[in-house]
Amino acid sequence: MSAPTDDAAITAPTDTDPAEQPWRRLSVRVVWVDLAKTVLSLAPGVVAVGFFDVEPTLSTLWPLLLVALFGGLGAVTDIVRWAFTSYRVTETEIQRRTGAFVRRHRTVHLDRIRSVDTHAKLRHRAAGLRVVTVGAGQQNGAGEAALLLDALSKDDAARLRRELLGLAAPAAENADTEPDAEVLATLRPWWVVYNMFSVWAYLMAAGLLWGLFWLVSTFGVDLYGAASRAADWDALGWLGVTVAVLVVGGAVGAIGMGVNFFTAYWKFELARVRTGGSTHLRTRRGLFSTREVNRDEARLRGLSIGEPLLWRWMGMADTNVITTGLSVWDMEQPTAILPRGPVRVARRVAARVLGDPCPLDAPLPRHPRAALRRRLWWATAIGMVPPAAVAVPVASGSASPWVLWAAFGLWPLALSGAVFAYLALGHAIAGEYLVVRSGLMSRTTSALRCDAVSTIAVRQSILQRRLGLSTVSAMTAAGWSAYEAPDVAAGEAVGFAAQAAPGLIDEFAEGLGDDGGHVRID
């Protein structure tokens, strides 16, 4: 029950390429940028040894040696990549050839391009370079985009972007703007509050403190000893030390997250850019490292809004488009069209992107109570694992009885999670969109165009069959590839699947009578 997907056609270069289209090269400045980065990375160590009378021992120099080694290897890699990489754009496709020992040729047809991503780190901006990523719906196991050019000069990158998106060359005095751009959203500084408080703050704090420890130790400063002398840790006890670490680490991490938010989303802008007969959703952002992503709206398949559980009371939301050609695993989150912010802004932007009325605002009927019972049973089964694991040590006296009571205390927490997971369930058909909602840690509401569904599946586990439930899965070539409506009443599951993918299973389903919603295949 599958329909053809719209994955990009990646083929070998043709033998009839017009000779008048010359091959272009990457910018040679990318080699000098890597060498300069290595030299700057060694600067603190050189200053410490040369001006602060720090004894050059292996314990103080090993980080510098590693930096020099990796920097040198990076520079050699850049030289090889620059020498053996070339690209060109014809009337129908963009071609790239690369590789020193194994030559690789990649071709992307222009009508298959879903997005053009232009970004530059601080060192690239200083050298006037840009990295261009062409997304065409082709993803491999490593999440590699269809075609990457690292790096081009700023002018060459702008020229390539205009060629791939069909943009007219801008006027010289206004080279960074488009003549017909409708701004949908811009940065609000107070959105930083939504991005400072998360578990990632502690990872940020650990990274910052480790970097500070390594930096000051290069100059002969014992940061750990100074922290030990600052307070009487023995008097605080393990509880006081734990609280102090959590408070200090959380504060350092929150500040770091706030600074990172402003540097990443400085001058953020979401706009709809019209170019002749097509439109693109364009985001621009960044202070030190800039990033511009252009997403072909004709390739847009839907939109998702995620609301994290612990911060739902703040009205926090993440907004991502469902489209092909952009990796959902990319750390730079090219599918995100808004930074983490208020859910009301996310829904307002969704209405402007998907059209009014917005399918994400459609009422979603409550799932049957059997879905709640299923989650409560699973929560009970999982909640009994910790008490069972500590029962024997407690009975033998090797563990305190309070450990067993603490383990039993996890059961009410698991039951609460089951209730929240049930309340998050919802599904509906809103116009031409399939709308599904689910998730415990992040309640995600996704609107997917019905004509983008390539495969529909209705399945039942043994427990679902006894409870009269089914899970409907809609597969597509975009986004996460599968969007599910779990624990739908079995009697309506096939009917819902038929509406979600019109015409896809009509010939296989003969009736939806009182047989529990099972599909009969002739």
Helices and strands as residue ranges (DSSP letters): E 10-11, E 24-25, H 29-51, H 58-84, E 86-89, E 93-98, E 104-109, G 110-112, E 115-120, H 122-126, E 129-135, E 147-153, H 154-165, G 172-174, E 181-186, G 189-195, H 200-218, H 223-230, H 233-265, E 269-275, E 278-285, E 290-296, G 297-299, E 300-308, G 312-314, E 316-323, E 336-342, H 343-354, G 359-361, H 369-383, H 385-396, H 401-408, H 410-423, E 426-430, E 433-438, E 442-449, G 450-452, E 455-459, H 462-467, E 469-475, E 482-489, H 490-500
